[in-house]
Amino acid sequence: MKNIFSITTTLAICLLFTACRKVINVDLNDSSPKLVVEGEVSNDSASRMSVRLTRSVNFDQSNTMPTVSGAVVVVTDSTIGVSDTLREVSPGTYHSNPYVGIPGHTYKLYIKDGNSEYFASSTMPMPVTLDSVFVTNFDAFGKTIKQVTPVFTDPAGIKNYYRFVEYVDGKEINQIFTFEDKYTDGLVNNMPIFNDDTSVIAGDNLRLEMQCIDQPAYDFFRTFSESALGSSSTPGNPVNNISGGALGYFSAHTSTSRSLIVP
């Protein structure tokens, strides 16, 4: 039986900056409901440790995944041995106090949901600076699409994985993009983000966030995207870094942003 696995944030494909949409059907290995985890730790000065918990539903049920309340959620900086128990600030959403993550540190996630326990780990990469962004017009299928190009220099000799999020007039658009430096190690990026959303128009205030993510988080987004786009030869559950039978991801990442008015 199929289940609906709907990550509230859009997930994306690797290598080229191409995107997939938000609600995605994924074949699960069985029909029993699964805990779905979206956990993040960032080095952004305005951030909090955040974990969102929902539960998967069967294919023939509503697309709306129920939130999971009353769980115990703990994030530990295992590099220095400091733990924080997150508060449930709204149904299924758990936050810490304001917190700035530390690049190079490893963060461990612990979740207790009823009698079930789940564990995850993510190491925050060193930051890469997003130097600037610019917008060009791309004509496809009779329509003009505004494409954003992030300008940054990939550190040479280090494996790097990136995730990009676009915001238009303060609202996150319904796509996310990921990229690895397999063919661009040490180079200045000149590849645009392929966004097929024609709602971006001249005069919009556009902000692009670049996250440096670790390989397990990247592998989750990549396999999620492959399942969504039907490009995997063996479709099934996206790989993830959460033990205990949950779905989703836990990502400790760095973040840098640039903004511009769309010409």
ZILINDA-V849031 format. One line per field, one symbol per residue. ss: DSSP state (H for helix, E for strand, L for the rest). phi: phi as a letter, one per 30 degrees, with the letter a starting at -180 (. if undefined). A space follows every 10 residues. Layout:
BEGIN
ss = ???
phi = ???
END
This chain:
BEGIN
ss = LLEEELLLLL LELLLLLLEL LLLEEELLLL LLLLEEEEEE EELLLLLEEE EEEEELEELL LLLLLLELLL LEEEEEELLL LEEEELEEEE LLEEEEEELL LLLLLEEEEE EEELLEEEEE EEELLLLLLL LEEEEEEEEE LLEEEEEEEE ELELLLLLLL EEEEEEEELL EEEEEEEEEE LLLLLLLELL LEELLLLLLL LLLLEEEEEE EEELHHHHHH HHHHHHHHHL LLLLLLLLLL LEELLLEEEE EEEEEEEEEE ELL
phi = .dccccddcd cbccicdcbb cdcbdbdcda cdecdccbbb bbcddccbdb bcbbbdbdec cedddddcci dcbbcbdddc iccbddcdca eicbbcdebc dceidccccb bcbiccbbba bbcddddbdd dabbcbcbcb hibccdcccd cacdddibdb bbbbbcbchi cdddbbbbab cecbeicddb cdddcddddd bejdccbccc cccddedddd ddddddddci cddbdldddb ccdjjdcjab bcbcbbbbba ddd
END
